[in-house]
Amino acid sequence: MDCSPRVEDVGGSLATAASWSVRMKGYVALTKPRIIELLLITTVPTMFVAARRLPSVGLIALTLAGGALAAGGANAMNMVYDRDIDAIMERTKDRPLVTGVVTPRAALTFAIGLEIASFLLLWTTVNLLSAVLAISATAFYVFVYTMWLKRSSSQNIVIGGAAGAVPVLVGWSAVTGHLALAPVVMFGIIFLWTPPHFWALAVRYRDDYANAKVPMLPSTTGIDTVVRNIIAYTAALWLLSAALAPVAHLGPVFFGITMVLGAAFFWRSWSLRKDASSKRAMKLFGFSITYLTVLFVSMGIAAVVRHP
């Protein structure tokens, strides 16, 4: 008896494996991993400042897992609701709901599952406040930003950006069980950072947003107005970041770092007055990520060094 596999059987198995691989990649893409990575970068240093030492590895891991699940679910819900405009925009046309790799129903079920898992994980292993804050951020991002502001107001990202600032509150409450002035200042820093960060990207894709009828500021007004707004928010961010060192007791070295980083961010924003090209705007977008990463990593290091 010939027990060797037939060519068509092997081919079918490979095709099935490939389809599962593509589908799994689609589910991962629904969570927007790069955005989650940035959110988690702000959470861990916040926990260091809250603890004034190195928190337990277990607590960090559980908080990050819960936060990642909540953020991933929120991002998946965003893709479900925005699949019509994602199909129009060049930047988003390859997302899994547009290409059909994942169905809307499956994506929504996946998203809800992530949110339930996040809440249960944080509630049972961290604390109830952290769980409530994480789910509240999802609700705000989905219902206030995605379903209301994004398609109705040029200030969409200004208000909606608050959702991306909540992870610092989750990180602080995970360690202390309550909130304080320091995490509120951190929340404000991310809140003020979000508009210039995202508007710089939106300058590059303003035609995309216009075609999709999404009123991002760069697609609804002149570039001079956009640049003035970017400069204003960057200046406010610089001022607020200066308050973090005394409020969180992080010392003069960290204060100096905030001044240097703020000056660099402001200078790059100011330079858009002379050259507001897409290329220059994308350089600002890239630097904004570096700014936030260095600021929060420095904050965490300062907290541990000053309170060993």
C-alpha positions as CSV (number, residue, x, y, z in Angstrom):
1,M,0.0,0.0,0.0
2,D,1.3,3.4,-1.0
3,C,1.3,5.5,2.2
4,S,3.1,8.5,0.7
5,P,1.1,11.8,0.8
6,R,-0.4,12.8,-2.5
7,V,0.7,16.1,-4.0
8,E,-2.7,17.6,-3.7
9,D,-2.9,16.7,0.0
10,V,0.4,18.4,0.6
11,G,-0.6,21.4,-1.3
12,G,-3.9,21.6,0.6
13,S,-2.1,21.4,3.9
14,L,0.3,24.1,2.9
15,A,-2.5,26.3,1.7
16,T,-4.4,25.8,5.0
17,A,-1.2,26.6,7.0
18,A,-0.6,29.7,4.9
19,S,-4.2,30.9,5.4
20,W,-4.0,30.4,9.1
21,S,-0.7,32.3,9.2
22,V,-2.2,35.2,7.2
23,R,-5.3,35.3,9.4
24,M,-3.2,35.3,12.6
25,K,-1.2,38.1,11.2
26,G,-4.4,39.9,10.5
27,Y,-5.6,39.6,14.1
28,V,-2.3,40.9,15.3
29,A,-2.5,43.8,12.9
30,L,-6.0,44.7,14.3
31,T,-4.4,45.6,17.6
32,K,-2.0,48.1,16.0
33,P,1.2,46.8,17.8
34,R,3.3,49.9,17.1
35,I,0.8,52.1,18.9
36,I,0.6,49.6,21.8
37,E,4.4,49.6,22.1
38,L,4.4,53.4,22.5
39,L,1.7,53.2,25.2
40,L,3.7,50.7,27.1
41,I,6.8,52.8,26.9
42,T,5.0,55.4,29.0
43,T,3.5,52.9,31.4
44,V,6.7,51.3,32.8
45,P,8.6,54.5,33.7
46,T,5.4,55.8,35.4
47,M,5.4,52.7,37.6
48,F,9.0,53.4,38.5
49,V,8.2,56.9,39.6
50,A,5.1,55.7,41.5
51,A,7.2,53.1,43.4
52,R,10.3,55.3,43.7
53,R,12.2,52.1,43.1
54,L,12.0,49.0,40.8
55,P,8.5,47.6,41.1
56,S,8.1,43.8,41.1
57,V,8.6,42.2,37.7
58,G,5.3,40.4,38.2
59,L,3.4,43.5,38.7
60,I,5.0,45.2,35.7
61,A,4.2,42.2,33.5
62,L,0.6,41.9,34.6
63,T,0.0,45.7,34.2
64,L,1.6,45.7,30.7
65,A,-0.4,42.6,29.7
66,G,-3.7,44.1,30.9
67,G,-2.9,47.4,29.2
68,A,-1.9,45.8,26.0
69,L,-5.1,43.8,25.9
70,A,-7.2,46.9,26.5
71,A,-5.3,49.0,23.9
72,G,-5.4,46.1,21.4
73,G,-9.2,45.7,21.8
74,A,-9.7,49.4,21.4
75,N,-7.6,49.5,18.2
76,A,-9.5,46.5,16.8
77,M,-12.9,48.2,17.5
78,N,-11.5,51.4,15.8
79,M,-10.7,49.3,12.6
80,V,-14.2,47.7,12.6
81,Y,-15.9,51.1,12.7
82,D,-13.5,52.8,10.3
83,R,-13.3,50.1,7.7
84,D,-15.2,52.2,5.2
85,I,-12.7,55.1,5.3
86,D,-9.7,52.8,5.7
87,A,-10.6,51.4,2.2
88,I,-10.4,54.9,0.7
89,M,-7.1,56.0,2.4
90,E,-3.8,55.0,0.9
91,R,-2.2,54.7,4.4
92,T,-4.8,52.2,5.6
93,K,-6.0,50.3,2.5
94,D,-4.0,47.2,3.5
95,R,-5.6,46.8,6.9
96,P,-7.1,43.3,7.5
97,L,-10.7,44.3,7.4
98,V,-10.2,46.1,4.1
99,T,-8.5,43.2,2.5
100,G,-11.0,40.7,3.9
101,V,-8.4,38.7,5.9
102,V,-10.6,39.1,8.9
103,T,-14.4,39.6,8.9
104,P,-16.0,42.6,10.8
105,R,-17.9,40.2,13.0
106,A,-14.8,38.2,13.9
107,A,-12.8,41.3,14.5
108,L,-15.5,42.7,16.9
109,T,-15.7,39.4,18.7
110,F,-12.0,39.4,19.1
111,A,-11.9,43.0,20.3
112,I,-14.6,42.4,22.9
113,G,-12.8,39.3,24.1
114,L,-9.6,41.4,24.6
115,E,-11.4,44.0,26.6
116,I,-13.0,41.3,28.9
117,A,-9.7,39.6,29.3
118,S,-8.0,43.0,30.1
119,F,-10.6,43.9,32.8
120,L,-10.5,40.5,34.4
121,L,-6.7,40.3,34.4
122,L,-6.2,43.8,35.9
123,W,-9.0,43.4,38.4
124,T,-7.9,40.1,39.8
125,T,-4.2,40.5,39.7
126,V,-3.5,44.3,40.0
127,N,-6.5,46.3,41.3
128,L,-10.0,47.5,40.4
129,L,-8.9,51.1,39.7
130,S,-6.4,50.1,37.1
131,A,-9.0,47.8,35.4
132,V,-11.6,50.6,35.3
133,L,-9.1,53.2,34.0
134,A,-8.0,50.8,31.2
135,I,-11.6,50.0,30.1
136,S,-12.6,53.7,30.4
137,A,-9.8,54.6,28.0
138,T,-11.2,52.1,25.5
139,A,-14.7,53.5,25.8
140,F,-13.5,57.0,25.3
141,Y,-11.4,56.1,22.3
142,V,-14.1,54.1,20.6
143,F,-17.3,56.1,21.5
144,V,-16.0,59.7,21.8
145,Y,-13.1,59.8,19.3
146,T,-13.8,57.1,16.7
147,M,-17.5,57.2,16.5
148,W,-18.1,60.9,17.1
149,L,-15.2,63.4,17.0
150,K,-13.1,61.8,14.2
151,R,-15.6,62.5,11.5
152,S,-17.2,65.6,12.9
153,S,-14.5,68.0,14.3
154,S,-11.0,69.2,13.3
155,Q,-10.2,69.1,17.0
156,N,-10.8,65.3,16.9
157,I,-7.3,64.3,17.8
158,V,-6.9,67.0,20.5
159,I,-9.8,65.7,22.6
160,G,-9.5,62.1,21.5
161,G,-5.9,62.0,22.4
162,A,-6.8,61.8,26.0
163,A,-7.4,58.1,25.6
164,G,-3.7,57.6,24.7
165,A,-2.7,59.4,27.9
166,V,-4.6,57.1,30.3
167,P,-1.9,54.3,30.4
168,V,0.2,56.5,32.7
169,L,-2.8,56.6,35.1
170,V,-3.1,52.9,34.9
171,G,0.6,52.4,35.6
172,W,0.5,54.8,38.6
173,S,-2.6,53.2,40.1
174,A,-1.2,49.7,39.6
175,V,1.6,50.6,42.0
176,T,-0.2,52.8,44.5
177,G,-3.9,52.0,44.3
178,H,-4.8,55.7,43.8
179,L,-4.0,58.7,41.7
180,A,-2.0,61.9,42.6
181,L,-0.7,65.1,41.0
182,A,2.3,63.6,39.3
183,P,0.4,61.1,37.1
184,V,-2.0,63.9,36.2
185,V,1.0,66.0,35.0
186,M,2.2,63.0,33.0
187,F,-1.3,62.6,31.5
188,G,-1.2,66.3,30.5
189,I,2.2,65.8,28.9
190,I,0.9,63.0,26.6
191,F,-2.3,64.9,26.0
192,L,-0.4,68.0,24.8
193,W,2.1,65.8,22.9
194,T,-0.5,64.0,20.8
195,P,-1.7,66.9,18.6
196,P,1.7,68.0,17.2
197,H,2.7,64.4,16.9
198,F,-0.4,63.4,14.9
199,W,-0.8,66.6,12.9
200,A,2.8,66.2,11.6
201,L,1.7,62.8,10.3
202,A,-1.6,64.2,8.9
203,V,0.3,66.8,6.9
204,R,1.8,64.0,5.0
205,Y,-1.6,62.3,4.4
206,R,-3.8,65.4,4.2
207,D,-5.1,64.4,0.8
208,D,-6.0,61.0,2.1
209,Y,-8.0,62.5,4.9
210,A,-9.7,64.9,2.6
211,N,-10.7,62.1,0.2
212,A,-12.2,60.2,3.1
213,K,-13.9,63.3,4.4
214,V,-12.2,63.0,7.8
215,P,-11.7,66.6,9.1
216,M,-8.1,66.3,10.4
217,L,-6.8,69.8,10.8
218,P,-4.3,69.7,7.9
219,S,-7.1,68.7,5.5
220,T,-9.5,71.4,6.6
221,T,-7.3,74.5,6.9
222,G,-4.2,76.2,5.5
223,I,-0.8,74.9,6.4
224,D,0.1,78.1,8.2
225,T,-2.7,77.5,10.7
226,V,-1.6,74.0,11.2
227,V,2.0,75.1,11.9
228,R,0.8,77.7,14.4
229,N,-1.2,75.1,16.2
230,I,1.8,72.7,16.2
231,I,4.0,75.4,17.6
232,A,1.5,76.4,20.3
233,Y,1.0,72.8,21.5
234,T,4.7,72.1,21.5
235,A,5.4,75.3,23.6
236,A,2.7,74.2,26.1
237,L,4.2,70.7,26.2
238,W,7.6,72.2,26.9
239,L,6.2,74.3,29.8
240,L,4.3,71.4,31.4
241,S,7.2,69.0,31.1
242,A,9.2,71.5,33.2
243,A,6.8,71.0,36.0
244,L,7.2,67.2,36.1
245,A,10.7,67.3,37.8
246,P,9.5,69.2,40.9
247,V,6.1,67.6,41.1
248,A,7.5,64.0,40.9
249,H,10.7,64.8,42.8
250,L,12.9,63.8,39.9
251,G,15.7,66.2,40.5
252,P,17.7,68.8,38.5
253,V,19.3,66.4,36.0
254,F,15.9,65.3,34.8
255,F,14.7,68.9,34.7
256,G,17.7,69.7,32.5
257,I,16.7,66.8,30.2
258,T,13.1,68.1,29.9
259,M,14.5,71.5,28.9
260,V,16.8,70.1,26.2
261,L,14.2,67.8,24.8
262,G,11.6,70.5,24.9
263,A,13.9,73.0,23.1
264,A,14.7,70.4,20.4
265,F,11.0,69.6,19.8
266,F,10.1,73.3,19.8
267,W,12.9,74.2,17.4
268,R,11.8,71.5,15.0
269,S,8.2,72.7,15.2
270,W,9.3,76.3,14.6
271,S,11.3,75.3,11.6
272,L,8.0,74.3,9.8
273,R,7.4,78.1,9.4
274,K,10.0,78.1,6.7
275,D,9.5,74.6,5.3
276,A,6.2,72.8,6.0
277,S,6.7,70.2,3.4
278,S,5.6,66.6,3.9
279,K,9.2,65.5,4.3
280,R,9.9,68.0,7.0
281,A,6.6,67.2,8.8
282,M,7.5,63.5,8.8
283,K,10.9,64.3,10.4
284,L,9.0,66.1,13.1
285,F,6.7,63.1,13.5
286,G,9.7,60.8,13.9
287,F,11.3,63.1,16.4
288,S,8.1,63.3,18.4
289,I,8.3,59.6,19.1
290,T,11.9,59.9,20.1
291,Y,11.0,62.8,22.4
292,L,8.3,60.9,24.3
293,T,10.5,57.8,24.6
294,V,13.6,59.6,25.9
295,L,11.5,61.7,28.2
296,F,9.8,58.8,29.9
297,V,12.8,56.5,30.0
298,S,14.8,59.3,31.6
299,M,12.0,59.8,34.1
300,G,12.1,56.1,35.1
301,I,15.9,56.2,35.4
302,A,15.7,59.4,37.5
303,A,13.2,57.9,39.8
304,V,15.3,54.8,40.5
305,V,18.6,56.6,40.9
306,R,17.2,59.2,43.3
307,H,15.3,56.6,45.4
308,P,17.4,53.5,45.3
